[in-house]
Amino acid sequence: MENQLLPEFQEFLRSRRLVNKKYIHFYAYWASKFLSFSNKNMGLNYELQVR
């Protein structure tokens, strides 16, 4: 079963062959952690915040 964490992001990485297939879920995991962190920390610079 494919990892469903940020499926659009995973497909983006897969379609452009930016990351080895076996590491795609790892990148999706860390991207989700960053999104969660940046949304909770409003003191971050605007460029780092994700709306």
LUMGURO-627245 format. One line per 5 residues: number of its first residue (from 1); their letters; for each residue x, y, z of N, C-alpha, C. Coordinates in pm, whole numbers, plus 50000, padded with zeros to 5 digits. Example, Ala and Ser with C-alpha at 12.3 -4.5 7.8 and 13.67 -1.06 7.14 Angstrom:
BEGIN
1> AS> 51319/49431/50780/51230/49550/50780/51320/49670/50780  51285/49775/50708/51367/49894/50714/51290/50003/50787
//
This chain:
BEGIN
1> MENQL> 50084/49881/50000/50000/50000/50000/50088/50124/50000  50054/50218/49915/50131/50341/49900/50103/50435/50017  50205/50506/50059/50192/50603/50166/50103/50718/50117  50000/50755/50194/49905/50858/50153/49934/50995/50212  50051/51013/50268/50089/51141/50325/50130/51235/50212
6> LPEFQ> 50060/51346/50196/50083/51443/50089/50093/51375/49952  49986/51310/49907/49993/51233/49782/50028/51317/49659  49981/51443/49653/50014/51528/49539/50163/51559/49535  50220/51583/49652/50364/51610/49661/50444/51487/49620  50399/51370/49666/50467/51247/49629/50461/51225/49478
11> EFLRS> 50346/51252/49417/50333/51236/49272/50422/51337/49198  50432/51458/49250/50520/51559/49191/50665/51509/49190  50711/51458/49304/50848/51406/49312/50868/51288/49218  50768/51199/49212/50777/51080/49129/50776/51116/48981  50686/51206/48940/50671/51239/48798/50792/51311/48741
16> RRLVN> 50860/51386/48825/50978/51460/48777/51109/51389/48810  51096/51273/48873/51213/51192/48910/51316/51273/48990  51265/51349/49086/51352/51432/49169/51416/51354/49283  51352/51244/49321/51396/51164/49434/51386/51017/49397  51479/50938/49446/51472/50794/49427/51339/50744/49483
21> KKYIH> 51274/50650/49414/51141/50601/49454/51133/50556/49599  51237/50493/49648/51229/50441/49784/51238/50550/49891  51272/50673/49854/51283/50782/49950/51168/50883/49942  51076/50863/49851/50966/50959/49833/50884/50975/49961  50852/50864/50027/50772/50875/50150/50847/50951/50259
26> FYAYW> 50979/50941/50262/51061/51013/50360/51050/51165/50336  51061/51206/50209/51049/51349/50177/50909/51401/50210  50806/51321/50182/50669/51361/50214/50650/51375/50365  50709/51284/50441/50700/51291/50587/50762/51421/50638  50882/51452/50593/50949/51573/50643/50882/51701/50592
31> ASKFL> 50828/51698/50472/50754/51815/50423/50629/51838/50509  50560/51731/50547/50442/51747/50631/50479/51799/50769  50592/51753/50822/50638/51804/50952/50670/51952/50944  50735/51995/50835/50767/52137/50819/50639/52220/50807  50542/52172/50730/50416/52245/50715/50346/52261/50850
36> SFSNK> 50345/52156/50927/50284/52161/51060/50358/52260/51149  50489/52254/51149/50572/52344/51229/50552/52489/51188  50555/52516/51058/50547/52655/51012/50409/52714/51038  50306/52634/51033/50172/52685/51059/50149/52713/51207  50224/52647/51295/50210/52668/51440/50297/52783/51489
41> NMGLN> 50400/52820/51416/50495/52921/51460/50479/53048/51376  50390/53133/51418/50360/53254/51341/50475/53355/51343  50576/53335/51426/50689/53426/51430/50787/53404/51317  50763/53304/51233/50853/53278/51121/50843/53387/51016  50947/53403/50941/50950/53496/50830/50838/53457/50732
46> YELQV> 50778/53556/50665/50665/53530/50575/50699/53427/50468  50820/53432/50415/50858/53340/50308/50858/53194/50355  50876/53172/50485/50878/53036/50538/50742/52987/50583  50648/53079/50602/50516/53037/50646/50437/52981/50528  50354/52884/50556/50268/52824/50454/50126/52848/50497
51> R> 50050/52906/50408/49909/52935/50439/49824/52817/50402
//
